């Protein structure tokens, strides 16, 4: 992989991020044309109070003045203060991020591993009962909306059976430290992680199945069998490693989308991460928090897309520029 390719990809990602910053500013100014009126709806504010609040929230001056102030603040990681909590938005994001990162990380790993294994089994036994059952199951879960799937799991395993907590990240009456605390958090994470895992494993399974079926038609696999290698060795040593290329790039891309897609799941299970914070900001409406969340989610998608592009170029020389 050449320095020219890396530079081109990085500059393209920076240009996309710059567009997101500009779009982020004007989008929420259009949606919330008068944040003060929206935030204090139903209250009688004097003109002096309204002017003071407008100045405090950084909404005074022309749109151009507000934009340059917004750009300077964003570059210094100053995303403003929340209208609701009056706390710095960046501090709120940093506090909430670990819960989302753990949830998304566990879900991404589980969905990729389980999906790849199911895709391998389905492709290697194409046309068998294993293929039909695996493909049918993964297509079903892949087509289910995350909200509906989460509510089904919540209704069955938390409400009806009572195996897992209804929501939250920990028991408020539990041990605040030690192994028991970690186990309590893991128990709370089972259902939201299972929802995201089931929602995304179908994509990995179907991509892996398709990729492996294409790989199995290659001449070098016929040659490997002609040399006397058993089917298991041909699959594990030759077919699967070459078929994994699309899955690796898909994993990098999906990490960004799963992060932003956790909004619905975190809201359903009251998981105190970035997704739930976004929902609360929408309900506010909390303009600075919405802007901060939009920027974080968009930045995550851009970064993981950059990683996917670089990974693909590193793993497959055919896509590199000559």
N, C-alpha and C positions, 0 to 999 in steps of 0.2 A: 504494500500500500504506500503510495507516494505522498510526499509532503504537499504536492499540488492538490491531490484529491482531498486530503484532510482540510486544507485551507479553504477550498471551495465549499465543502460541506459546512464548515464552521461559519463562514461568512454568510452562507444562505440561511443558516439557523438564526444568526444574529439579526439579519434583515427581517426575518419572520417575527422575531421577538420584538423588534422595534415597531413593526406594524401592529402587533398585539397591544403594546403600550399605548399607541395613539388611538386605536380602536376602543381600548378599555376606557380611556378618558371620555371620549365623546359619546359612547354607547350609554353609559350610566348618567351622563348629563341630560341625554334625551329622555331616558326612562323616568328619571326623577328630576323633572324640570325645577321643582321647588322643594328640596329636601326638608327645609325647615317647616313648611306647611304640612308635609306628609308626616313628619315626626311628631309635631305638636298639634295634630288634627284634633278638633273638638275643644281646643283651648283658646281663650281670647288673649292674644299677644298684642302689646302696644307696638307702635312703630319703632321705638327705641329698643325694645326687647328683640324685635325681629332683626334689626340691624346688628345688634350685638351678637346674636346667634349666627347670623350670616357671616360675620367677620370671624367668629370663633371657629366655624367649620371650614373656613377658607373658601367661601363662596362669593366673596366680594370681588369687585373688579370685573374686567371683561373676560370673555371665555379664553382669549389668548393669554392674558395674565395668569388665569387659573391653570392653563395648560402648562406654561413654562414652570410655574411653581410646582405643579404635579410631577413633571419630568425630573426636576432637581431633587425633589423629595424621594421619588422612586429610586433614583440612582444611589441615594444615601440610605436606602431601605427604610425610609420614613414614609409609611403608607397612610399616615393620618391617624386620627383617633376614632374609635368606634362611637357612633351616635348613641348606642344603647348602654354600653358599659363604661364609656369615656376612658378606655384603656387604649394604649397604642396597638394598632392593628397588627404590626409585625410581631409584637410580643404575644398577642392572642394566637397568631398562626404558629409561632414556635412552641407554645404550650400545647396546642392541639395536635400538632403534626405527629408526635410519636405514636399516639393511639392509631392514627390512620396508617402510618407506615408499617406498623406491626401487622395490622389487619390485612392490608393490601399485600404485604410481602408474603405472609403465610398463605393467603388465597392464591396468589400468583404461582408460588412454588407447587402447591398441591394440584391446582388445575393443570399446570404444565406437565407434571410427572404422571398424574393419573390419565390425562388426556393422551399423552404420547404412548403410554403402555396400552391403552385401549385401541388407539389407532394402529399400533403394530400388530396386535392380536387380530384385529378386523382385516387388515390388509393381507397378512400372511395366511389367513384362513378364509380367503375371499369366497363368498357364496355359501359359507357354512352357517350353522346356527349362531356361532360366536359372532360372525360378521353382522348378521341381521340384528341380533340383540344389542350388540355394542353400538352399531350405527343408529338404530332406532332410539335407544336411550339417550345418546349424545345429541341427536337432532331434536329430541323432545325438550331436553333441558336447555339447549341453546336457543330454542324458539320461545321459551318462557320469559316474560318480563321479570326483571329482578324484584320489583315490588310485590308482584303476585307470588313468586316463589318464596320470598322472605316471609310473607304473611302466612303462607301454608305451613312452613317449617315452624313459625312462631306459634300458630294455633295448635299444631299437633304435638310438638315436642316440649313446648314451654307451658301452654295452657292446659291441654287435654291430658298429657302424660305427666308433665311436671318434672321432666328429667333435667331441664336447663332453666336458668333464670329468664325472666321475661325481657329484661333489658338492662342497660347500664354496662359499666366496665368492671365493677366490683361490688361486693356486699358492704353497705355502709356500716354494718355492725360486725364485720369480720376483722381478722387480724391485719393490722395495717402494715406489717412487715413479715419477712421470712418466706419460707417455702409455701406456707399456707396461703399467703397473699397472692403469689404467682399462680398457684393452682386455682384459686378463686377467679382470677382474671382470665385464665385459660378456659375455665368453664363458661364464663360469660361470653367468650369469643367464639365458642363452637358454632352457634347458629349463624351469626353474621358471616363468619369465614366459610361455613358450608354453603351459604347462599351465593356468595361470590364465586366459590369454587365450582359449584354446579352450573352457574350461569356462563362460565368461560371455558370449562373443560371440553365442551362440545366442539369449540372452534379448533382447539389443539388436536383433538382426536380426528376430526374430519380432514384437517390439513395434513396430519401425519399419515393418515390412510392413503390420501391421494398421492402424496409425495412418494411413499413407499411403493405403491403400485406402479408409478412411473419408473422408479429405480429398478424394480424387479424385471423390467423389460430390457435393461441394458445388457450389452454383449459381455461385459466383464463378469457378470454374475453367471452367465452360461459357461464361461471359461473356468470360473472357480469351481463350478459343479463338475466340469469335465476333468478337473485335476483330482477329483475324489473327495472334496470337502463335503461334510455333512450339511444338511439344510440349516441346522442351528448355527453352525459356524459361518455359513454364507450370510445368514441374516444378521448375526451380531457383529461380525467383523467387516462386512462389506456393504450390505444393503442399508442397515439402520444408520450408520454414521453419515453416509451420503444423503440419506433422506431427511436428516435432522436439520439441514440448512434452513429451509423455510420456517421451521418451528422456532429456531433460535432467534431469527429476526422478528417473528411474530411475538415472541415473549417480550422482547425489548420494546416493541411498539405498544403492546397491550398494557404494560406497566403504567404508562401515562394515562391511558384511557380508563383502566381500572381505578386509578387514583381519583379521577374526576367522577367516575361512575359510582363511587362509594357513597355519594350523597343520599341516594334513596335508601340503601341498606343501613347506613348509620342512623338515618331518621327513624326507620322502622324499629330498630333495636336500641335506640337511644344511646348509641355508641359515641362517646364525647370526642370526636375527631373533627377533621376539617369539613367533612360532609355535613355533620349536624350543625356546625357553626355556619355553614353556607345557608342551610335551611332557616336557621334563626335570623340570619341577616336578611333573607328574602322576606320573612314575616314582618321585619321591623317597619319599614325598610331601612337598612343600615348601609348607606352608600359607600363609605370607606371600606367596610368589611367586605362588601360584594366586590368592589374593585380589587382588593387584595387577594381574595379567593380566586377571582377570575384570572388574575395575573399568575398566581401560583399554579393553578391547574393547567393553564395554557403553557406556561414555562416548562412544566413537567412533561407535557406531550411533546413539545419541541425538543427537549433534551433527549428523551427516550427515542424519538424518531432519528435524531442525529446518531445516537448509539447504534440503532438498528442499521442505518446506512453504512456506518464504518465497519460494523461487524460483518455485514454482507460482503462488503468489498474485501475484508480481510480473509473471509472464509472461502469466497468464490472469486478466483482471479479473472473469470470471464467478464465480470462487470466493471473491472478497472479500466480506466482510459488508457489507450495505447500511447 
